[in-house]
Amino acid sequence: MKANVLIVGAGPTGLAMALTLTKLGVPFRIIEKNKGPGETSRALVTQARILEHYQQLGVSDKFVKEGIPLTAVHIRNGGEDKAELRLKDIGGALSPFPYVLSLPQDVYERLLVKELENAGVEIEWNTELVSFTNQEDGVKVILKQDGHEECQFDYICGCDGAHSTVRHGMETDFPGGTYDQQFFVADVEAESDSLVLGDMYMNMEANGFFVFMPVRKKGIIRLIGIVPEDVRAIDFWEIYPTVQKKLDLTVSQVNWFSTYKVHHRVSEKFREGRVFLAGDAAHIHSPAGGQGMNTGIGDAVNLAWKLASVVKGKASRDLLETYEQERRAFANSLVSTTDRAFTNIIGQHRRGKVLRTVFFPYVLPFLLRFPSTRKGVFKTISQTRIHYHESMLSVGTAGKRRGGDRLPWVQNHNNYEALQSFDWQIHVYGTVKQQVRDELSSVSIPVHAYEWDSSVEAAGLQESALYLVRPDGYIGFVGEDVEDMKRYLNKFQIETFF
Ligand SMILES: Cc1cc2nc3c(=O)[nH]c(=O)nc-3n(C[C@H](O)[C@H](O)[C@H](O)COP(=O)(O)OP(=O)(O)OC[C@H]3O[C@@H](n4cnc5c(N)ncnc54)[C@H](O)[C@@H]3O)c2cc1C
């Protein structure tokens, strides 16, 4: 069978795109220049919004089983615990996954590779994209394996990381900057008489910070921080005395150590004709808040269902324009907020010092006692706050929800079960009037009706309104008139997949 789509890169973004296209029945190839999946932990956190997407794809249980929900963050200063932020169930009833899940990227990638293998997908390792030509009727590519292969695809997705060949081929700018400081990361085996090794610790000092958090169930922890100015940091043992002074930690083995510079950049374009960028190929940013990998996976899900719709003739090509509109807008706002936060956290100016020695140890723990602050923090970090209000796919308002909002989870009715079809659907909360029922019979989109109660009202939904939900769980259209909804569907020639 001819593959319509080429996925370049089998990191978390490419693998998530492959899994979504598999679910939607789109023929594709996925190539990776390395000989197998990554072996270092790198990203450590999987956010709730990504687990929600994985629930749609039927794999979330496997990820949750392998990870550790973070229960507490200890804020330290001067080598002492100053405050403890309780994270357990911080998301309350906002998501079926109301926590921050620690799950190392290598485990994560291996899980996805296994899922793909089980689905009969062959990842083409040791295969590199050399170049491509973007044409009106397809994209011609040259691949390098043992020899060279020339072939053509309808679309290619550059999920090929920060040094993306695809982005270079698009000749688009990648503006942004690089932080001055040198950072280190180490996965170590350690023991401690006083620290809880399953919790996260943030050691905030006037002149720097270290963070450590659990990586795996076997007692391996991740240490990150700024390399002290008087240290050359060729290996971990040069930094160890500085760390040990601040944290009661005896390290017995170092499994991975690296120093790196942190960049913040967003590509000028996420799309050129039939060629798309996703993940680190499109945006890179500071590790503040553990958003990088998660944002790439969000890109992959957003792009995959739109490509699948067009390839399968279930929507017009205009739908593809909304990928850049939605995801570049989010990447820009994410990069500017993480950049601001990170600059302040690492800065040697007065504001940075006050943040580390006053805000984190004293003010933040006080604020987090309030349920509204806990909710706000969770929504931002978990990526459940992401919306696409400015997208041309987002139409209407009812109750507190607008087109472009994530469909809120209503725990009492488990309304996310329906999202597992990964297809367009209509949700109505409350009575569906007979006239509306009659009109809806001519729309070949499944209708899910739920009882109206206080939990639905609390989720900001409006009684008896029509919520047309996209395959990725965002509200596309919302209103009360079936004719308006039909006009919306006609505009993009939208049909269901299955
Ligand atoms: C030390 C460290 C800590 C991090 N911590 C976090 C964190 O806590 N939370 C978080 O969310 N993120 C974190 N990140 C960022 C996270 O690792 C990246 O955002 C994530 O790996 C991006 O995934 P990706 O699939 O877009 O790109 P990558 O993981 O870079 O994958 C791209 C793949 O494409 C392949 N490739 C490249 N060019 C070609 C080609 N021409 N042909 C074929 N294949 C090609 C590469 O070999 C690679 O496997 C961290 C990163 C680092 C380095």
The ligand as a Gaussian input file, in Angstrom:
#p B3LYP/6-31G(d) Opt

LIG

0 1
 C       18.639000      17.159000      29.371000
 C       17.267000      17.357000      28.853000
 C       16.205000      17.412000      29.756000
 C       14.917000      17.630000      29.297000
 N       13.876000      17.664000      30.196000
 C       12.604000      17.818000      29.758000
 C       11.473000      17.742000      30.635000
 O       11.615000      17.558000      31.840000
 N       10.225000      17.848000      30.115000
 C       10.011000      18.033000      28.760000
 O        8.852000      18.086000      28.340000
 N       11.057000      18.107000      27.895000
 C       12.332000      17.996000      28.355000
 N       13.389000      18.009000      27.480000
 C       13.124000      18.246000      26.069000
 C       12.752000      16.961000      25.360000
 O       13.747000      15.981000      25.491000
 C       12.504000      17.291000      23.910000
 O       11.547000      18.339000      23.867000
 C       11.992000      16.090000      23.124000
 O       12.962000      15.096000      22.994000
 C       11.582000      16.547000      21.726000
 O       11.099000      15.457000      21.034000
 P       11.128000      15.439000      19.457000
 O       10.588000      14.102000      19.073000
 O       10.447000      16.657000      18.938000
 O       12.646000      15.593000      19.055000
 P       13.868000      14.602000      19.375000
 O       13.654000      13.890000      20.652000
 O       15.094000      15.415000      19.215000
 O       13.768000      13.526000      18.217000
 C       14.106000      13.827000      16.875000
 C       14.571000      12.551000      16.208000
 O       14.755000      12.805000      14.825000
 C       15.930000      12.111000      14.404000
 N       16.439000      12.772000      13.194000
 C       17.031000      13.981000      13.107000
 N       17.325000      14.272000      11.834000
 C       16.929000      13.219000      11.094000
 C       16.965000      12.927000       9.693000
 N       17.466000      13.804000       8.795000
 N       16.464000      11.734000       9.265000
 C       15.951000      10.839000      10.153000
 N       15.908000      11.072000      11.485000
 C       16.365000      12.253000      11.950000
 C       16.867000      12.206000      15.584000
 O       17.851000      11.196000      15.541000
 C       15.905000      12.070000      16.755000
 O       15.773000      10.736000      17.199000
 C       14.687000      17.802000      27.916000
 C       15.752000      17.732000      27.010000
 C       17.028000      17.511000      27.467000
 C       18.166000      17.430000      26.470000

